[in-house]
Amino acid sequence: MADLSQEEWTEQLAGDDNAVILDVRTEDEVAEGYIPNAMNIDIHLGQGFLDALEELDKSKSYYVYCRSGGRSGQACAIMNSVGFEKAYNLEGGFMNWEGEVTGDE
């Protein structure tokens, strides 16, 4: 797992043709706004989160975020433990995100 600053995360994401943005927040949090093109799997689902991970392509790169960077760090560690080699945590999470946002109108 790698913790990336917003700048590093954005730059690496922009140059990655095999990237998936993964939002691990709750539905209520996502309703308040999210990074465009993000897929949502709530880490609080426990086994449901693990089951959803099993559906994902492990060869892709996952750019993971939550509200502040804590849950996404956990998610990246879990992903690494089940065979995902490329999981990148957004330091500071969505609350410090300065990029484009969808759904907060």
N, C-alpha and C positions, 0 to 999 in steps of 0.2 A: 504494500500500500504506500502511496505517496501523498503527503499533504502538500497541496499547491496553493500559492497565493492566488487571488483573483486574476491577477495579470498573467501568471504562469498557466493557470487553468484555462483561461480564455485563449491565450496564444496556442497552447498545445491542442485544444479542442478544434480551433480553426484550421490547424494543419493536419488533422486526423480524419482520413476518409472512412475509418472504421469505427467511428465514435457513436456512443449512445449516452444521452444525458439522463441520469436517474435521480428522481426526487424521492426521498424516503420519508417525507413528512406525512402528516395525517390529511385526510380529505378536507377537513376544515381549513387547515393551513394552506393547502393548495388552492382552495377557493379564493383566498386573499391575493393570489397572484403567483406566477411561476415563471421559470426561465423557459423561453419558447422551445418547442419540440421536446420537452422533457416527458419521460415516461414516469408514472408514479406507482411505487410499491411501498406501502407503509411498513416501516420496520417494526412497528408495534404489533403487527399481525403474527409475530412469532413464527410458528410452523408454516403459516400461510406465506410469510415472507420467504422462507426457505423454499417452499414449493414453487413460488413464482420465479425465484432465481433459477431453479432447475429448468424452466422453460426458455431461459435466455441463452444466447449464443456466447459461449465462453471464449471464442476467438476474438470477440470485439473488445474495444476499449470503453470502459464505463467511467463517466464523469459524474460523481455522486455528490449530492448536496442535501442539507436539511436546513433548519432555521439558523443554527449557530455553528455547525461544524462537528458537534459531538456525536449525534446519531449517525451522520454520514461516515464519520471515522469508524464507528462500530460496524456499519454496513460494509465498508471496504474490507475490514478485518474478516468479517464473516465470509464475504465473497472470496477473498484470498484462500480461506480455509476449505472452501468447497471447489476450488479449481480455477477461479478467475485470476489470471495473471496480471491483468491491467485494470486496476480500480484506483481512481484518483479522487481524493477528498478535497472539496472546496473549503479552504480555511475561512472561518468567519461566517460561512453559510449564507443563506438567502438574505438575512437581515443586513448584511454588509455588501450585498450585491449591488453593483453600480451599472450593470449592463441592462440589456433589454428585458422587459417583463411583459407577460401576457396575463390577461384576466383580472387586472386590478382597477379597471375603469369604474 
